[in-house]
Amino acid sequence: MHTDVLEVDGLCKSFGGVKALRDLSFTIRQNEVLGLIGPNGSGKSTTVNMLSGAMPPTSGQLRLGGVRVEGLNQWDRVAMGLTRTYQTASVFPEFTVREHVMLGCEARRTVSPVAHAFRLRRNRAEDRQMQERVDQALELTGLTGDRDTIVGVLSAAQQRFLMIATALASSPRVILLDEPAAGMISHERETLAGMIGRIRDAGISVLVIEHHMALIMEVCDRIVVLNFGAPIAQGTPAEIRGNRAVIDAYLGEAV
Amino acid sequence: MKFKTLLMLAALVLFLALPQLITVKYYLHLCILALIWVIMAQGQNLIQGYTGYVSIVQAGFMGIGAYSSALMGSHFGLPVGMTIILAPLVTAVFALVAGYPSLRVKGHYFAIVTLAFNMVIFIVLLNFTHLTNGEAGISGIHKPGYGRGAMIDFYDRQVYYYFVLAIAVLMTTLAAVIVRSRIGQILLAIRQNEDLVASVGVAAWRYKLFAFVISAMFAGLAGALYAHYQSFINPEIFGVAQSMDAILAVIIGGSGTLTGPVIGAFFVVFLPEYLRFADSFRLILYGLILVLATIFMPRGIVGLARDLGTRFGGRK
């Protein structure tokens, strides 16, 4: 079947006269961590917003497992296995951690919430299955001990892990991480790096946008580099590190 | 938890015994109105308290329920019991039509759109005289069991009290089932962070529309019960001012709680009555109490009681 899980083909985005993204193409393969890097304003977040469905592309195609998805709603894409997290911690602060992650399961439910509320259909098996999925997501993100904690009192890093756990609860094929390490201190970044590795090992492909180069070089199998809305390089971390254009545009000499 | 159950049972016993305890007939009348308002407020709470969307059309929907139930009875000769059941369905159709476009806008804009919708309902009730008899209203609306030599005499105030009480309990239970289900979780999620709901994989608009339509159905039912209780309706009580009362009932009682709307409903029905002594200062006093209540009890009476409970009893 498709080993390319997500195919991005000729993606463009214009805001009025500003071309935020020009002809971006790349693929994310099964069990792969792909990094998307570039200076501020190079179009990274715009790319994630278009992949997740938060923003329509001006032109270009997106295929998830071979199926075109660029016309679909955000929630439909989640149901198909394409999910994301945000650059700033975006959570439901009043829920407990468990309730929060449970909401991530909604996209995969087969029993409608109305039927569920009035117990019109038997759904114990599904409930149990979702509960297990939540437990797994908590385990993978190290939040098991905080399952009954109110989300609002978690630390910023924990809220970021919670976003990942909630995304994982929807059983994604691809998870898009928008600057997951922003504001994290070194040991939290290490935890995150381990987490990304385990997510990949669980058979989920990861696209990660990040400014922290050590993290990117550590976790990524391949990297795509953007500059002024256009791709300037693709390759393994070693190739990117040695790429002249990338060094000039973004990395600088010191790395 | 056990304490809560005990409290609920006590409240239920109190409600059941109330007609025996009340000596002044007028207070029983007010209690019936308050119970009808409990249904209104429970509906308002679903959209306002749980979903976080302040809707200013609850009284308008009450009007649709009241007029549709009365008119279905007088025009098609349907039995009152049936028109009371049909009234919320008619209201739901209107809410669906109104809600679909208005829920595309968020926050304050939604409030304004619903406010406009309430005004439209009011104007239609006032000017579509052919059907609604305009300002003069509709009188002589029958009570349930009319003309069938019914076993239960709904013209007896006590009987109507228990009838409305049963429905109010039923609707509060329905609200409880909804808010404690997955739907309730999604509504709460919308209130906290609507943009995130979509990226978690949930089509928020469906749930917003659901909450809006259900809240309208509560109001429609309340309107039907009101019409058949008073035997007379005119557009006056279905205006924006009454929609504000529904909002206040939720805020004063405690929004996003199930007990809040019950307390709030009795509050908005009884408070103006108790302020009658102040005569022309009544409305000023009413306004003042509301302002002070919102400032000093932002989470309503239920929120205040919970705080006090935690402080003195160590109970959550």
Interface residues (C-beta under 8 A of the other chain):
Chain A: S52 A54 N73 Q74 W75 V78 A79 T83 R84 Y86 S90 V91 F92 P93 E94 F95 E99 M102 L103 G104 E106 A107 R108 R109 P113 V114 H116 A117 F118 T166 S170
Chain B: V177 I178 S181 R182 I183 G184 Q185 I186 L188 A189 Q192 N193 D195 L196 A198 S199 V200 G201 V202 A203 Y207 F210
